[in-house]
Amino acid sequence: MLTDLIPNFDEEIAQMHALAPTGWVIGFNLTYKGPEHLFNAYPDAWRAIYEDRNYFFGDPIAMWTMTNDGAARWSEVRIPDLRGVMSAAKRFQLNYGLAISRKVAGKRSFLTLSHPDREFTDIEIAHCSARFQLWTDLVLNRAALTPAELDVLRCFRDGLGQLDTATELGIAESTVKQRAVKACSKLGAKTRTQAVAIAVARNYL
């Protein structure tokens, strides 16, 4: 699913693999059932132990991502590790790491990355934060736009006006207006032209 939502996803994850050679994980729209979208590149053996021991509920890094916005090195997280999660992680060379978190529309998304030998640099943190910001915008905003709303934006992109769009799609002009208003709201656009520009820039159309 993420391959459909994030352009050049294979290239993007290759960059993450290079930055985080001992593993990383990204999750979007976390609910009590888990993330809506998840990509986990941590070692299989660590993932098995983590799930078997229910480490999520005692993981200080996971707890940080649930309660904070922004980015922090693992070494900067001051939440007590009562279950020894981080000590167990070091057996898999998860020695240093970075946590990034963002809340959108009431739901949390997160990215954590690990490195065996050193802390993440400020430049790497800025790069990962920028990619994460883009990805959450792509995944969450595109998921919110309905196919019908995308059809209206596509017609606007092709130069059709409101009446012509209604004719092209076989719907009432008032329906076109309503879908355009909703699309603008979801994209944070002030005008239809801006909404189309955002949708085109993010490869929604």
MOLIN-V720392 format. One record per residue. SS is DSSP state (helix for helix, strand for strand, loop for the rest). NEAR is the number of other ideal C-beta (glycine too) atoms within 12 Angstrom. Layout:
ss = (SS,SS)
near = (NEAR,NEAR)
This chain:
ss = (loop,helix,helix,helix,helix,loop,loop,loop,helix,helix,helix,helix,helix,helix,helix,helix,helix,helix,helix,loop,loop,loop,loop,strand,strand,strand,strand,strand,strand,strand,strand,loop,loop,strand,strand,strand,strand,strand,strand,strand,loop,loop,loop,helix,helix,helix,helix,helix,helix,helix,helix,helix,loop,loop,helix,helix,helix,helix,loop,helix,helix,helix,helix,helix,helix,helix,helix,loop,loop,strand,strand,strand,strand,helix,helix,helix,loop,loop,loop,loop,loop,loop,loop,loop,helix,helix,helix,helix,helix,helix,loop,loop,loop,loop,loop,strand,strand,strand,strand,strand,strand,strand,strand,strand,loop,loop,strand,strand,strand,strand,strand,strand,strand,strand,strand,loop,loop,loop,loop,loop,loop,helix,helix,helix,helix,helix,helix,helix,helix,helix,helix,helix,helix,helix,helix,helix,helix,helix,helix,helix,helix,helix,helix,helix,loop,loop,helix,helix,helix,helix,helix,helix,helix,helix,helix,helix,helix,loop,loop,loop,loop,helix,helix,helix,helix,helix,helix,helix,helix,loop,loop,loop,helix,helix,helix,helix,helix,helix,helix,helix,helix,helix,helix,helix,helix,helix,helix,loop,loop,loop,loop,helix,helix,helix,helix,helix,helix,helix,helix,helix,helix,loop,loop,loop,loop)
near = (16,29,16,14,30,32,19,17,23,14,14,30,26,15,23,36,20,18,33,40,26,31,34,39,39,40,35,36,30,29,17,11,10,19,29,26,30,24,31,28,28,33,23,13,18,29,22,15,23,31,17,12,18,13,28,28,15,21,37,32,41,34,28,32,36,28,19,23,21,24,33,31,28,34,21,20,29,15,23,14,23,14,22,17,32,33,17,21,34,19,18,25,21,37,24,32,46,44,44,41,34,34,21,27,21,11,26,31,39,44,47,46,44,37,30,20,14,19,21,34,15,13,12,26,29,18,25,37,27,20,32,39,24,26,37,39,31,34,39,35,33,34,30,27,33,17,17,21,38,31,28,38,39,27,31,36,23,17,12,23,18,24,17,17,33,24,16,20,27,13,23,15,21,14,22,32,22,20,33,39,22,23,40,28,20,28,34,20,27,13,16,30,19,20,34,30,21,29,35,20,20,30,19,33,25)
